[in-house]
Amino acid sequence: MADEILVDLTKSGSGVDYADAIRNAIYREIEGVRIPFAAPQT
């Protein structure tokens, strides 16, 4: 188990930008906070 959290703040990756990725995002709630994750098809 890691003791650090890595947050990637890049604007785009592999030609996919945030606007494209968020359309298909999968949301999970963790400790009351709704968090978007990239969908596999993204």
Backbone bond lengths (Angstrom), bond angles and torsions (degrees), N, CA, C in turn:
res aa  C-N    CA-C-N  psi(-1)  N-CA   C-N-CA  omega(-1)  CA-C   N-CA-C  phi
1 M - - - 1.438 - - 1.523 108.57 -
2 A 1.291 115.59 131.58 1.462 120.90 179.30 1.518 110.59 -81.00
3 D 1.307 115.84 152.64 1.460 119.81 178.10 1.518 111.54 -107.15
4 E 1.340 116.63 12.69 1.453 121.74 178.71 1.522 109.57 -128.55
5 I 1.320 116.14 154.08 1.463 122.07 176.25 1.516 107.54 -114.37
6 L 1.321 116.07 131.46 1.455 121.60 178.56 1.522 108.79 -106.06
7 V 1.315 116.92 126.16 1.462 122.25 176.95 1.513 107.64 -117.35
8 D 1.319 115.53 119.77 1.465 121.33 -179.23 1.524 108.76 -91.56
9 L 1.312 117.22 117.48 1.461 121.93 -177.77 1.520 112.62 -107.88
10 T 1.328 117.20 25.03 1.454 119.30 179.39 1.526 110.15 -67.50
11 K 1.300 115.56 148.15 1.463 121.13 -177.88 1.524 111.93 -74.11
12 S 1.329 117.21 -34.15 1.460 120.47 178.78 1.520 109.59 -154.81
13 G 1.317 114.60 160.62 1.459 119.94 177.99 1.513 109.24 -148.74
14 S 1.289 117.33 135.13 1.469 122.69 -179.69 1.520 112.11 53.24
15 G 1.334 116.97 33.60 1.453 120.40 177.91 1.518 115.36 80.66
16 V 1.329 117.44 4.16 1.464 121.58 179.54 1.522 108.17 -106.55
17 D 1.330 116.28 122.17 1.460 118.19 178.36 1.532 110.15 -98.49
18 Y 1.310 115.93 175.71 1.468 121.36 -175.71 1.524 112.02 -58.37
19 A 1.319 117.20 -44.71 1.471 120.96 -177.54 1.528 111.16 -58.92
20 D 1.327 117.10 -39.67 1.466 120.56 177.81 1.524 111.45 -70.88
21 A 1.308 116.82 -43.67 1.464 121.17 -176.13 1.526 112.86 -67.93
22 I 1.323 117.25 -37.84 1.466 119.99 -174.92 1.527 112.19 -69.23
23 R 1.322 117.22 -23.26 1.477 120.62 179.50 1.524 112.20 -59.53
24 N 1.326 116.94 -36.99 1.467 121.81 -177.73 1.522 112.78 -108.46
25 A 1.316 116.84 16.44 1.468 120.26 -175.45 1.527 111.46 -60.69
26 I 1.307 113.82 148.42 1.459 122.10 173.72 1.520 106.13 -105.14
27 Y 1.313 116.39 126.51 1.462 120.43 -176.88 1.513 111.04 -101.67
28 R 1.310 115.50 138.48 1.465 123.01 174.40 1.515 107.57 -130.36
29 E 1.298 115.64 145.01 1.457 119.28 176.88 1.524 108.52 -102.57
30 I 1.315 115.25 126.11 1.456 121.64 179.82 1.518 107.90 -125.11
31 E 1.309 115.17 116.06 1.465 121.96 -179.25 1.527 111.48 50.28
32 G 1.326 115.98 43.28 1.454 121.32 175.98 1.508 115.72 83.13
33 V 1.339 117.71 3.24 1.467 121.17 -179.17 1.530 108.39 -111.94
34 R 1.325 117.13 124.05 1.466 122.21 178.89 1.525 108.67 -80.91
35 I 1.343 116.46 120.64 1.461 122.00 -173.65 1.524 109.35 -122.16
36 P 1.365 116.96 127.19 1.462 119.67 177.08 1.531 111.39 -84.85
37 F 1.324 115.42 139.03 1.463 122.47 174.85 1.522 108.15 -122.75
38 A 1.311 117.30 146.43 1.461 120.57 177.89 1.520 109.66 -64.49
39 A 1.323 115.97 135.46 1.463 121.59 177.08 1.535 109.30 -75.42
40 P 1.317 117.65 151.94 1.472 119.68 -179.52 1.530 113.66 -55.50
41 Q 1.333 118.25 -35.45 1.463 119.95 -179.39 1.519 112.89 -71.13
42 T 1.326 117.66 -13.19 1.454 121.28 177.95 1.498 108.18 -80.37
